[in-house]
Amino acid sequence: MGHTVNGVTPDGQPYKEVFNPDGTLQGNSVERSTGAPITDSGHWQLVGDKMCITWETWQNGAIRCHKMLSLSDRLGWSNGDALSIS
């Protein structure tokens, strides 16, 4: 069983991501214009102090790496523009 992250996109849409121990990833959100559910899958890996994520279709399938931060009993990551905390 993986670790789940729930959040809200910059444009206000809720999302859920499940990071599985085998490096696979599942995501659920809603389409901004219609409110219809959307899903994607991909892979994640740790590279030094960064977590790198590649979705099959979201973010045009581009690899995105985020600096990982330990915040007391929580985990955070930053893409340089924003900080997310789980």
Backbone bond lengths (Angstrom), bond angles and torsions (degrees), N, CA, C in turn:
res aa  C-N    CA-C-N  psi(-1)  N-CA   C-N-CA  omega(-1)  CA-C   N-CA-C  phi
1 M - - - 1.457 - - 1.524 108.91 -
2 G 1.312 116.21 139.90 1.455 121.55 -176.21 1.509 113.85 -94.58
3 H 1.314 114.49 -175.73 1.466 122.41 176.65 1.520 108.37 -100.49
4 T 1.316 116.19 136.52 1.464 122.02 -176.39 1.520 110.71 -106.38
5 V 1.329 115.00 135.89 1.462 122.36 174.74 1.522 107.25 -119.61
6 N 1.324 116.63 126.45 1.459 122.50 174.62 1.519 108.03 -111.53
7 G 1.322 116.83 140.83 1.448 119.57 -179.52 1.510 112.25 -162.58
8 V 1.316 114.77 -168.14 1.465 122.75 179.04 1.520 107.20 -133.14
9 T 1.331 117.08 132.34 1.456 121.82 179.12 1.529 110.14 -69.20
10 P 1.336 118.54 164.50 1.472 120.24 178.25 1.527 113.47 -57.17
11 D 1.350 117.19 -26.05 1.471 118.68 179.10 1.533 112.45 -95.58
12 G 1.361 116.85 14.10 1.460 120.66 170.79 1.513 117.11 92.11
13 Q 1.326 119.01 8.36 1.459 121.12 -178.96 1.535 110.38 -91.57
14 P 1.331 118.03 132.55 1.464 120.03 178.29 1.526 110.45 -70.71
15 Y 1.330 116.41 148.90 1.460 120.35 175.43 1.520 110.39 -144.14
16 K 1.322 114.47 160.40 1.460 122.18 175.58 1.524 106.75 -137.18
17 E 1.336 116.76 132.12 1.453 122.21 177.27 1.524 108.52 -124.78
18 V 1.322 116.90 135.72 1.468 122.12 177.16 1.523 107.52 -116.17
19 F 1.338 115.77 118.85 1.456 123.98 179.68 1.524 108.03 -99.80
20 N 1.316 117.68 110.19 1.457 122.43 -177.86 1.526 111.34 -89.42
21 P 1.348 117.07 150.45 1.466 120.88 -178.63 1.533 113.97 -58.27
22 D 1.335 117.86 -25.49 1.464 120.30 -178.68 1.530 113.28 -83.30
23 G 1.340 117.21 6.43 1.455 121.40 177.74 1.518 114.53 89.91
24 T 1.333 117.24 1.73 1.461 119.23 175.85 1.527 109.17 -88.17
25 L 1.321 114.81 164.79 1.460 121.96 -171.28 1.518 108.44 -147.13
26 Q 1.340 117.81 136.44 1.457 122.57 172.86 1.519 108.85 -124.05
27 G 1.331 115.52 142.93 1.456 120.26 179.22 1.513 111.69 -133.29
28 N 1.332 116.05 145.46 1.460 123.91 176.14 1.516 108.06 -132.34
29 S 1.324 115.75 139.26 1.451 121.24 176.24 1.524 107.76 -155.11
30 V 1.315 116.92 -164.94 1.460 121.13 175.32 1.523 109.06 -130.41
31 E 1.320 115.13 145.28 1.460 121.33 178.07 1.525 109.07 -66.67
32 R 1.323 116.23 129.34 1.464 121.77 -176.16 1.525 112.41 -58.41
33 S 1.330 118.16 -44.97 1.467 120.37 -173.27 1.524 113.33 -80.14
34 T 1.353 117.80 -30.58 1.466 119.69 -174.84 1.518 114.21 -112.97
35 G 1.323 117.90 -18.69 1.454 121.12 -175.21 1.516 113.52 77.91
36 A 1.349 116.57 4.72 1.466 120.90 179.72 1.533 110.64 -72.76
37 P 1.322 116.97 145.16 1.465 119.85 178.39 1.531 111.20 -64.30
38 I 1.327 116.60 141.82 1.457 122.11 174.46 1.531 108.29 -132.73
39 T 1.317 115.93 149.04 1.462 121.09 -179.86 1.522 109.30 -136.04
40 D 1.313 115.27 159.17 1.462 121.46 173.74 1.523 107.07 -153.92
41 S 1.308 115.85 166.41 1.455 121.76 174.90 1.514 107.99 -137.30
42 G 1.306 115.76 164.95 1.455 119.60 -178.65 1.508 110.73 -174.41
43 H 1.328 115.02 -154.50 1.458 122.40 -178.11 1.528 110.11 -136.00
44 W 1.327 115.44 153.40 1.460 121.21 175.50 1.526 107.95 -134.45
45 Q 1.336 115.06 153.65 1.456 121.20 174.82 1.519 109.49 -154.90
46 L 1.327 115.35 154.09 1.454 120.66 175.45 1.521 108.40 -95.34
47 V 1.332 115.42 130.84 1.461 122.49 177.88 1.530 106.28 -128.33
48 G 1.337 116.83 100.90 1.461 120.43 -174.77 1.512 109.93 63.29
49 D 1.334 117.01 -124.69 1.466 120.78 178.88 1.529 111.74 -97.66
50 K 1.340 116.04 19.91 1.473 120.41 -178.94 1.523 111.01 -118.97
51 M 1.337 115.42 146.50 1.448 122.07 170.86 1.526 106.55 -103.96
52 C 1.324 116.63 124.16 1.462 121.42 -178.99 1.528 109.00 -108.73
53 I 1.330 115.38 130.81 1.460 123.18 -176.87 1.523 108.97 -122.18
54 T 1.331 115.41 136.14 1.466 121.32 172.90 1.520 107.83 -129.37
55 W 1.330 116.78 114.32 1.464 121.95 175.01 1.520 108.83 -87.94
56 E 1.341 116.93 153.62 1.465 120.19 177.30 1.530 110.70 -66.22
57 T 1.335 117.57 -46.14 1.468 120.17 -178.40 1.530 113.24 -121.91
58 W 1.332 118.30 -38.88 1.460 120.13 -179.43 1.524 109.39 -58.99
59 Q 1.300 116.54 148.80 1.469 123.94 179.50 1.532 110.43 55.29
60 N 1.347 114.68 31.41 1.474 122.45 178.43 1.525 112.88 55.97
61 G 1.329 117.33 26.60 1.463 121.32 178.07 1.519 114.60 69.54
62 A 1.336 116.57 10.65 1.472 120.52 -178.74 1.525 110.57 -77.29
63 I 1.316 116.66 144.00 1.459 120.30 175.49 1.527 108.66 -73.35
64 R 1.334 115.54 133.57 1.470 122.17 178.83 1.513 108.33 -125.29
65 C 1.304 117.55 126.04 1.464 121.89 -179.88 1.524 109.96 -113.18
66 H 1.322 115.68 137.52 1.459 123.00 -177.26 1.519 109.13 -126.58
67 K 1.314 116.77 134.58 1.464 121.47 176.46 1.526 109.02 -68.59
68 M 1.333 116.90 130.00 1.457 122.29 -178.63 1.527 109.83 -90.58
69 L 1.325 116.07 141.86 1.457 122.88 -179.33 1.519 109.76 -132.43
70 S 1.323 117.68 137.50 1.450 121.89 174.52 1.527 108.14 -95.77
71 L 1.328 116.15 120.65 1.463 122.02 -176.44 1.524 109.14 -123.35
72 S 1.341 116.85 85.75 1.459 122.62 -178.45 1.529 108.76 57.93
73 D 1.334 118.52 -116.12 1.462 121.36 -178.98 1.527 111.98 -97.71
74 R 1.319 117.28 15.14 1.460 121.80 -178.79 1.507 109.72 -123.89
75 L 1.315 115.78 165.33 1.452 122.69 179.19 1.519 108.23 -117.32
76 G 1.318 117.03 136.62 1.463 120.40 178.45 1.511 110.03 -128.70
77 W 1.317 115.52 160.64 1.458 120.33 174.59 1.509 109.37 -146.76
78 S 1.308 115.20 151.13 1.458 121.53 -176.67 1.523 109.33 -130.71
79 N 1.338 116.04 137.72 1.460 120.11 175.01 1.522 110.09 -103.50
80 G 1.328 117.78 12.76 1.443 122.11 -178.59 1.521 112.72 96.57
81 D 1.335 117.30 -26.60 1.464 121.54 179.92 1.523 112.54 -103.71
82 A 1.340 115.83 -29.37 1.461 119.58 -173.79 1.521 109.27 -149.54
83 L 1.323 115.76 162.62 1.457 123.10 177.55 1.510 108.52 -117.90
84 S 1.327 117.15 129.31 1.465 122.35 175.23 1.513 108.17 -111.14
85 I 1.317 116.82 144.18 1.472 121.19 -179.39 1.520 107.83 -129.50
86 S 1.333 115.58 134.51 1.465 121.19 179.16 1.519 109.08 -120.64
